[in-house]
Amino acid sequence: MKIFCTAIVIVFGITYLLCLGLYVIGSFGLFGSPSGPLAGVFLMPLGLPWVFMLERFSDTLKPWLAILAPGLNLIILATVCRILDR
C-alpha cells in the first residue's frame, strides 16, 4: 500500500509541475507559443473541488488561487498517505 500511495503522490506532483509549466508558457507566450486565456486549463481539473469555491474571491486573486489549488490537493494526498502508513 505504501508504494502505491507514494506513486500516486509522485505522479500527481509531476503532473502538477508539468501543468504549471504549461501555464507559464501559455501565459507569457514563451517559446513562440501564443498567449491566451486558456493557459491554465490543465490546472483546473487538478484543483477540483477547490476551483469551484473561487467565486467568492476578487478577480485579481482568482488566477493565483487556481495555481495553488492543485498544491492543496497534493498536500491532502500526502497527508492521507502518511495516515494510512501508520
Backbone bond lengths (Angstrom), bond angles and torsions (degrees), N, CA, C in turn:
res aa  C-N    CA-C-N  psi(-1)  N-CA   C-N-CA  omega(-1)  CA-C   N-CA-C  phi
1 M - - - 1.458 - - 1.524 110.67 -
2 K 1.332 115.79 -35.47 1.459 119.56 -177.83 1.523 111.38 -64.82
3 I 1.333 117.70 -40.89 1.456 121.27 -179.07 1.526 110.48 -67.35
4 F 1.321 116.63 -41.64 1.461 121.59 179.15 1.528 110.88 -62.65
5 C 1.299 116.20 -46.17 1.468 121.16 -178.56 1.532 110.84 -66.11
6 T 1.325 116.31 -41.69 1.458 120.50 178.38 1.527 110.72 -64.68
7 A 1.326 116.82 -39.20 1.460 120.82 178.72 1.526 111.00 -63.68
8 I 1.316 117.02 -40.39 1.465 120.59 178.75 1.528 110.33 -63.43
9 V 1.315 117.46 -43.73 1.467 121.12 179.71 1.523 110.31 -64.18
10 I 1.324 117.75 -42.21 1.462 120.71 -179.69 1.522 111.01 -66.83
11 V 1.323 117.71 -44.63 1.472 120.77 179.24 1.522 110.70 -63.60
12 F 1.320 117.62 -41.82 1.466 120.71 178.20 1.524 110.49 -64.26
13 G 1.333 117.03 -40.87 1.460 120.39 179.12 1.520 112.45 -64.62
14 I 1.330 116.82 -42.58 1.467 120.38 178.06 1.523 110.75 -65.74
15 T 1.321 116.41 -41.42 1.468 120.11 177.79 1.527 110.85 -62.47
16 Y 1.315 116.59 -40.36 1.461 121.42 177.92 1.527 110.72 -62.02
17 L 1.321 117.21 -44.61 1.458 120.38 179.19 1.525 111.89 -65.40
18 L 1.337 117.19 -39.51 1.463 119.87 177.12 1.524 111.62 -64.24
19 C 1.314 116.97 -43.82 1.468 120.67 178.99 1.525 110.90 -66.66
20 L 1.308 117.24 -35.43 1.454 120.83 176.28 1.523 110.60 -65.71
21 G 1.322 116.32 -40.30 1.459 120.33 175.75 1.523 112.09 -63.61
22 L 1.320 116.99 -41.98 1.470 120.37 176.79 1.523 111.57 -64.07
23 Y 1.326 116.40 -34.69 1.460 120.47 177.17 1.531 110.86 -64.30
24 V 1.324 116.38 -44.77 1.459 120.46 -179.99 1.527 110.31 -65.19
25 I 1.332 116.83 -44.19 1.459 120.76 179.47 1.528 110.81 -62.41
26 G 1.343 116.65 -43.99 1.463 120.55 -178.93 1.518 113.63 -73.03
27 S 1.309 117.64 -30.47 1.467 120.54 -178.22 1.519 112.14 -74.70
28 F 1.320 115.68 -40.79 1.459 119.81 -175.45 1.519 113.06 -100.82
29 G 1.321 118.39 -0.13 1.453 121.37 177.50 1.515 112.97 67.38
30 L 1.310 117.13 36.28 1.461 120.91 -179.66 1.524 110.88 -73.10
31 F 1.321 116.12 156.28 1.464 123.64 177.90 1.524 112.66 57.60
32 G 1.311 117.21 28.71 1.457 121.69 176.70 1.513 114.97 78.39
33 S 1.309 118.17 8.10 1.464 119.70 178.89 1.525 109.66 -82.04
34 P 1.316 116.48 146.21 1.461 118.47 178.70 1.525 110.84 -72.13
35 S 1.317 116.04 138.41 1.462 119.44 176.74 1.519 109.06 -85.84
36 G 1.313 115.54 143.45 1.459 119.10 -177.76 1.505 111.69 -161.27
37 P 1.318 115.59 173.43 1.461 119.91 -177.17 1.527 113.85 -74.66
38 L 1.325 118.10 -12.70 1.460 120.51 -177.78 1.525 112.81 -94.38
39 A 1.317 116.93 19.42 1.464 120.30 -177.55 1.522 111.76 -65.65
40 G 1.300 119.05 -31.33 1.455 121.96 -177.55 1.512 114.70 -96.67
41 V 1.323 116.78 18.85 1.461 119.72 -175.39 1.522 111.58 -65.89
42 F 1.317 119.00 -28.07 1.461 120.73 179.76 1.526 112.23 -80.13
43 L 1.317 117.26 -19.82 1.465 120.01 177.57 1.529 112.30 -77.61
44 M 1.309 116.53 -25.63 1.466 120.32 -175.65 1.530 113.13 -60.33
45 P 1.334 120.40 -50.92 1.467 118.31 -179.09 1.528 112.75 -65.21
46 L 1.325 117.05 -30.17 1.465 119.31 178.91 1.525 111.74 -71.26
47 G 1.319 116.87 -23.89 1.453 121.14 -177.61 1.513 115.02 -96.25
48 L 1.330 116.47 5.15 1.461 118.59 178.00 1.515 109.91 -66.69
49 P 1.270 121.60 144.77 1.458 133.27 1.64 1.520 113.89 -89.98
50 W 1.337 117.09 2.73 1.463 120.86 -172.94 1.521 112.78 -68.96
51 V 1.328 118.25 -28.42 1.465 119.53 -178.60 1.525 111.73 -68.39
52 F 1.332 116.87 -22.72 1.462 119.19 176.60 1.528 112.38 -71.53
53 M 1.312 116.56 -19.31 1.461 121.16 -178.64 1.527 112.87 -91.33
54 L 1.318 117.91 6.85 1.462 121.40 -177.40 1.522 113.56 -81.78
55 E 1.309 117.56 -4.48 1.461 121.31 -179.91 1.526 112.28 -60.68
56 R 1.298 116.72 -29.56 1.472 121.44 -175.19 1.517 113.07 -76.46
57 F 1.331 117.91 -16.95 1.458 120.92 -173.34 1.521 110.98 -95.95
58 S 1.325 115.39 164.88 1.463 120.54 -178.98 1.526 110.20 -72.18
59 D 1.330 115.45 162.21 1.456 120.49 -177.26 1.529 112.66 -66.97
60 T 1.323 117.63 -24.29 1.457 119.21 179.02 1.523 111.98 -76.77
61 L 1.323 117.65 -26.16 1.467 121.59 179.56 1.522 113.49 -87.39
62 K 1.308 117.89 -23.16 1.461 121.12 -173.82 1.529 113.78 -57.48
63 P 1.334 120.53 -45.72 1.475 117.93 179.30 1.525 113.03 -63.09
64 W 1.314 117.12 -38.76 1.460 120.31 -179.81 1.520 111.16 -67.83
65 L 1.308 117.24 -39.68 1.463 120.20 179.01 1.523 111.41 -71.12
66 A 1.333 116.70 -32.99 1.462 120.04 176.38 1.528 110.60 -67.54
67 I 1.319 117.50 -31.98 1.461 121.35 176.54 1.526 110.23 -70.03
68 L 1.318 117.75 -36.68 1.465 121.96 -176.66 1.529 113.67 -83.93
69 A 1.324 118.35 -17.52 1.466 121.17 -176.70 1.529 113.03 -59.92
70 P 1.342 120.75 -44.40 1.471 118.65 176.20 1.528 112.71 -64.14
71 G 1.308 117.17 -29.38 1.458 120.37 176.05 1.515 111.36 -63.80
72 L 1.326 116.60 -37.10 1.459 120.59 176.37 1.525 110.66 -64.93
73 N 1.331 116.51 -40.84 1.463 119.44 176.53 1.527 111.43 -64.92
74 L 1.322 117.06 -35.79 1.462 120.80 177.57 1.526 110.88 -65.32
75 I 1.318 116.77 -40.91 1.466 120.64 176.91 1.524 110.83 -64.04
76 I 1.317 116.76 -41.27 1.469 120.57 178.89 1.524 110.29 -64.05
77 L 1.337 117.47 -43.74 1.462 120.71 178.63 1.529 111.70 -61.17
78 A 1.323 116.60 -44.49 1.461 120.52 179.80 1.528 111.14 -64.31
79 T 1.323 116.79 -38.72 1.460 120.56 178.96 1.526 111.55 -66.64
80 V 1.320 116.80 -42.20 1.462 120.54 177.82 1.524 110.33 -63.26
81 C 1.322 117.15 -39.00 1.469 120.28 178.28 1.530 111.00 -64.16
82 R 1.319 116.72 -40.58 1.474 119.15 178.74 1.533 110.73 -65.64
83 I 1.317 116.64 -39.27 1.463 119.68 179.74 1.526 110.66 -67.17
84 L 1.338 116.76 -39.66 1.466 119.33 -179.73 1.515 112.49 -71.07
85 D 1.324 118.30 -24.37 1.457 121.11 179.23 1.520 112.21 -73.52
86 R 1.299 117.97 -19.02 1.474 120.56 -179.03 1.458 111.62 -78.25
